[in-house]
Amino acid sequence: MDEMEEELKCPVCGSFYREPLILPCSHNLCQACARNILVQTPEADSPQSRRASGSGGSASDYDYLDLDKMSLYSEADSGYGSYGGFASAPTTPCQKSPNGVRVFPPTVPPAAHLPPASAASLAPVPRNSCLTCPQCHRSLILDERGLRGFPKNRVLEGVIDRYQQSKAAALRCQLCEKAPKEATVMCEQCDVFYCDPCRLRCHPPRGPLAKHRLLPPAQGRVSRRLSPRKISTCTDHELENHSMYCVQCKVPVCYQCLEEGKHSSHEVKALGAMWKLHKSQLSQALNGLSDRAKEAKEFLVQLRNMVQQIQENSVEFEACLVAQCDALIDALNRRKAQLLTRVNKEHEHKLKVVRDQISHCTVKLRQTTGLMEYCLEVIKENDPSGFLQISDALIRRVHLTEDQWGKGTLSPRMTTDFDLNLDSGPLLQTIHQLDFMQMKASSPVPAPPILQLEECCTQNNSATLSWKQPPLSAVQVDGYILELDDGNGGQFREVYVGKETMCTVDGLHFNSTYSARVKAFNKTGVSPYSKMLVLQTSEDSEPEEQALTFPVPLERLQLRRSSPFSSTLNLQNSFPGRSYFELRSSSHQMSLHSSLQSLNSAGFEAQSGPFSQLVAWFSFDPNTAHSDVIFSNDNLTVTCNSYDDRVVLGKTGFSKGLHYWELSIDRYDNHPDPAFGVARMDVLKDVMLGKDDKAWAMYVDNNRSWFMHNNSHTNRTEGGITKGATVGILLDLTRRTLTFSINEDQQGPVAFENLEGVFFPAVSLNRNVQVRRSGKESGPLGGETGRLLGSQDEALPVA
C-alpha cells in the first residue's frame, strides 16, 4: 500500500487530504488549500455580469457542474500567472507546492494549520472568484455558493482514514497466551486475528473451517472497523440525502432537486444501481491496469537481468574478439603455406614443360639429322633410274619434316619468369579498416534496381535481363541478386550473384512463363526487390523463334512442360559470379547402360539407337580455349593447328544431376592420342587433358585407352578409335562418377569417383584430330535430333 500514498496527498500542501473537494475536472483539493488559491475575477467576467448584459442566457441555462461551461480559459492555458490584470488579484509570483505544483501564495493563513474554530471563522469566499486546478490547470469560476458548490469526497476521506490506521501499529494475535505474536491472517467469519502457530492449532484448514475466508491483517482490520456507510447529503439541500444519480451531470441528486426541475430533461437513475454499475466498470478498468503493472514489474526484472547479461557478454565478446584475431592470423599462415605450395608447383611445372620440350625437340632433331644424312647418301647415288624411284618420296618427307619445324616449334613453351605477383595491398587495407560494425557510420541500403524493359528479351528457351540503379541514387552497390521462379509459380531461387547489370539465362523450359526480380546489396544490407517481370519462353514446335520484348502481360497462363527436364544455365564470361543451375537427378544405376536407360525411362523419346534421345544443346567455348584451337560449324567442331595437345572446353557447366554427351571423330591421322573428359574452368590449356589436377580424362589411340588425372595413368583398356568413331561421356554427379564409352560400348570400369563441384565438357587434341559434338539441338537451330547429348533433372539454382 506504500505506493498508494501519493494518491492520498494534496497537490498543494503535500499532506494527506483534509476535507477533500471534488473539482469538476475530477481532481481533488483540500478545502483549505482550495480557499488559499482562489483568485478574484473582474466583474465583467462573472456569470452574474454576463446574465445582466444578456450575453450569458437565462440563469437556468447555466450549469455550474458542467466542466466545459465552467472552464474560463482554454485547455491549452497553463493556468499559471499572477493575474496582475485583475483588480484584486495578488501580484506576487507563483510558488511551488511540496508536490512540485505551482500555486499562488495564500492571502490568508492556511486553514489546515488553524484550529477548527479559526477555520470556520474565515472570511467568506469573495464573489466572482476563480479557481485553477493545480494538476490539469483548468480555470473554474465559482458561483454564489463558492466552495460549497463542490461536493466533498467522502470516499477519499475513508480511504485516508483506513490507510493511516493500517500504518499506525502491527496487529497482534488474539489467541497467544503470553507475548502475543504479530498476526498473519484474520478469519472473516470468526472475526479473529491469528499468528501462524495459532492458526494451525486453532483454525485448521479442514472440515467446516476450510470454507472460512482468511484475509491479510490490514485488510481484515479495515473490514472489521468499517463503520456503517455515511449517507451523503445534497449540497443544495443539506437536509436531503442523495437518492438518485443524474447521468448527464454525473452527480448524485436528491428528490427535492428533481422536484425543482433542475434535472427534468436529464436521464436519472437509482443511486444504488449506478453505484454497483460504476464499481463494476472500475473493477474492469483495474484489471487492464493490473496487467500493465504486472508487465512493468516484469520489465524491471528484465532490465536488472540485462545489467548482469551485459557484464557477461562483455567478457564473452572480448574472448571472441581475441579468438577472431587469432583465427585471422592462422588463416594468413595457412594461406602463406598454400601460396608457397603454388610457387613450388609453378616451379616444377616450368621445369617439366622445358624438359619435355627438350626431349621432344631432341627426338625431332635426331630424326631430322638421320633423314638429312640418308638424303645426302642418296644424292651420291649414280644410278638415275634408282634415284628417281625414291626421289619423290624423299622430297615429300623432307618438306613434311620441314613443316614440322614450322612456326612455334623452335620457340620456348615456357618463360623463365614467374608470372606470380602477390597482391597484398587490398588485404593490408582491409586490416587497417578492420573495425566494429556499429562504430562506423552506416551507409543506407541500396534502392531497388530498375529493370530496363527495352533491353530485356526472350529467345527460344533463353532470357536476357538488364537492370540499373535509380538515376538519383548515390548509395554504393556491391552487387546484384537475380531470382527466377520455377516457371510454374513456385518458389524463387537465385540464378545470378555479381556486379554485372545484365545476365542471360539459358536452358529454361519452352512455352513457360517465368517471373524474375532483382535486388541490390552492399555491406549495410539488401535492398527491396525490383518490380516483378513476367517473361514467356518460345514454343518448342516452331523452327524459327522471334525475340519477345518486355513487358509481358502479368496474367499467368496455364503452363505445360515440353520435356521433364531443363538443361543447365549457360555460363557467359561477360557475367562473372555465381550463375549456374543445380541439377537434381532421380534414381540411377552404376553402369553406363543402366544410367542411360534411366535417362530413357525419365521421359526422353527415342529417335535412333538405344541411347538416342531428345537432346539439350551446347557448343565449345572459343573464349576459354587455347589460341591454337580452330573452331567451325557454329563452334560444334574443333581441331588444332599445332602438333602439341591443346585443350578446349564446352560452354556449359554441370554441378549436379546425370549428364551424357557424345563426340564424333571426323578426322584421325597418324594415330594421335586425343583425350576426352571433364575439367574445371581454370584447367591448363597447353598440355594433354588430365596432366594437371583440374581435369579427369580418358586418352585413347587406335588400339587402347588409359584414364588420367593429375598425370596419373590407370586402367589400360584394349580398344581404340578410328575416323567415324563416337566417344561417349557419362557424368553422374548424383553418384559422383565419370564413365566413358566408345561406339556405345563401355570402355573399362568406372573411370573416376568422388567427383564434386562444377565440371565442363573438355577435349584435348592436336592437328591430326578433328572432333565434332554429336547431335543437333532441339532448340535454337532446329533440325535433326542425333546422338544423346542431354541432362536429366529439374534445373535449380546453386546457392
Secondary structure as GFF3:
##gff-version 3
##sequence-region A 1 799
A	DSSP	three_ten_helix	2	8	.	.	.	ID=ss1
A	DSSP	beta_strand	20	22	.	.	.	ID=ss2
A	DSSP	beta_strand	28	30	.	.	.	ID=ss3
A	DSSP	alpha_helix	31	36	.	.	.	ID=ss4
A	DSSP	beta_strand	39	40	.	.	.	ID=ss5
A	DSSP	three_ten_helix	43	45	.	.	.	ID=ss6
A	DSSP	alpha_helix	47	53	.	.	.	ID=ss7
A	DSSP	three_ten_helix	59	61	.	.	.	ID=ss8
A	DSSP	alpha_helix	67	70	.	.	.	ID=ss9
A	DSSP	beta_strand	95	96	.	.	.	ID=ss10
A	DSSP	beta_strand	102	103	.	.	.	ID=ss11
A	DSSP	three_ten_helix	111	113	.	.	.	ID=ss12
A	DSSP	alpha_helix	116	120	.	.	.	ID=ss13
A	DSSP	beta_strand	129	132	.	.	.	ID=ss14
A	DSSP	beta_strand	139	141	.	.	.	ID=ss15
A	DSSP	three_ten_helix	146	149	.	.	.	ID=ss16
A	DSSP	alpha_helix	154	168	.	.	.	ID=ss17
A	DSSP	beta_strand	185	187	.	.	.	ID=ss18
A	DSSP	beta_strand	192	194	.	.	.	ID=ss19
A	DSSP	alpha_helix	196	202	.	.	.	ID=ss20
A	DSSP	three_ten_helix	207	211	.	.	.	ID=ss21
A	DSSP	beta_strand	214	215	.	.	.	ID=ss22
A	DSSP	alpha_helix	217	225	.	.	.	ID=ss23
A	DSSP	beta_strand	244	246	.	.	.	ID=ss24
A	DSSP	beta_strand	251	253	.	.	.	ID=ss25
A	DSSP	alpha_helix	255	259	.	.	.	ID=ss26
A	DSSP	beta_strand	268	270	.	.	.	ID=ss27
A	DSSP	alpha_helix	271	379	.	.	.	ID=ss28
A	DSSP	alpha_helix	384	404	.	.	.	ID=ss29
A	DSSP	alpha_helix	425	432	.	.	.	ID=ss30
A	DSSP	three_ten_helix	437	439	.	.	.	ID=ss31
A	DSSP	beta_strand	450	451	.	.	.	ID=ss32
A	DSSP	three_ten_helix	453	455	.	.	.	ID=ss33
A	DSSP	beta_strand	457	459	.	.	.	ID=ss34
A	DSSP	beta_strand	462	468	.	.	.	ID=ss35
A	DSSP	beta_strand	479	484	.	.	.	ID=ss36
A	DSSP	beta_strand	493	498	.	.	.	ID=ss37
A	DSSP	beta_strand	502	505	.	.	.	ID=ss38
A	DSSP	beta_strand	513	521	.	.	.	ID=ss39
A	DSSP	beta_strand	533	536	.	.	.	ID=ss40
A	DSSP	beta_strand	548	549	.	.	.	ID=ss41
A	DSSP	beta_strand	581	584	.	.	.	ID=ss42
A	DSSP	alpha_helix	592	601	.	.	.	ID=ss43
A	DSSP	beta_strand	629	632	.	.	.	ID=ss44
A	DSSP	beta_strand	637	640	.	.	.	ID=ss45
A	DSSP	beta_strand	646	649	.	.	.	ID=ss46
A	DSSP	beta_strand	658	668	.	.	.	ID=ss47
A	DSSP	beta_strand	675	679	.	.	.	ID=ss48
A	DSSP	beta_strand	695	700	.	.	.	ID=ss49
A	DSSP	beta_strand	704	709	.	.	.	ID=ss50
A	DSSP	beta_strand	712	718	.	.	.	ID=ss51
A	DSSP	beta_strand	726	732	.	.	.	ID=ss52
A	DSSP	beta_strand	737	742	.	.	.	ID=ss53
A	DSSP	beta_strand	745	746	.	.	.	ID=ss54
A	DSSP	beta_strand	760	765	.	.	.	ID=ss55
A	DSSP	beta_strand	769	773	.	.	.	ID=ss56
A	DSSP	beta_strand	790	792	.	.	.	ID=ss57
A	DSSP	beta_strand	794	797	.	.	.	ID=ss58
###
